[in-house]
Amino acid sequence: MKETIIKILSDIRPEFDFTQDVDFIEAGMLDSFDIVTLVDAIEEECGVAILGSDILPENFCSINAIFKTIEKSKV
């Protein structure tokens, strides 16, 4: 699953290395439009529905945070 997340992120913003251990938002790697695009791609690729209340920067600031958001959306 984490490889899928990295691929989606790299498709959205190919100029960045998303394997780095940094906060993607604080580092300027993702902006609000990128997060909307990311949510759409995750929902399509992973077959989940992410709640609007879960679309917060802290849920998309790292691979682990994104993974946890996807897992929560499966319930």
N, C-alpha and C positions, 0 to 999 in steps of 0.2 A: 504494500500500500504506500509506503513512504517513497518508493521509486516512482510510483504513479503521481504522487504529489509533486515531486521534483520535476518530472516531465511537464506537468501542467504549468507549473510556475515558469519553467524555462521557455515554454511555448509563448507565454504571455509577455515575459521580459527576458529575452535571450541574452541581453547584455550583462546579466548578473549571474553570479555563482551561488545558487541556492543551497549548496552543501555546506556553506559557511555557518558557523555558530554565532549568528548575529540576529538582532531584532530587525526583521525585514522592513518594518514600518519606520523605525527610528533611523535606519541606515539609508532611507530613501529608495529602497528597492521596490516597494509597493506603495501605491497611493489608493485613494478611495475608489477610483474607477477600476483599478487593477483588482481590488477585492471583489467588486461586483462581478467582474469578468471571471475571477477565480471561483466564486460561488457557483456561477452558472456552469462552468466547466466541471467542477467537482460533482454537482448534482447529476449532470449528464453522464459522466464517466463512471461514477461510483453508485449510481442509482439511489441516491438519498435526497431528502428534502431538508435543507438547512433553514431553520426558523429565522424570521427577520430579527427576532430578539437576540439571536446568536451571531448576527453579523456585526461584530465589534472588532476593533483593531487588535485587541489582545488575543482574540481567537484565530488570528491570521498572521501573527508576528514571527512564527517559527514553524518548522516542519512538525515538531511535536504538538504544538498548539493546534495546527490545522488537523492533524491526525485525531486528536481528542475531540475536536468539533465534529469531524466526520463520524467517529464512533458514537458520539452522543446523538447524532441525527439518525442513526440506524435503529434506535430504540423506539 
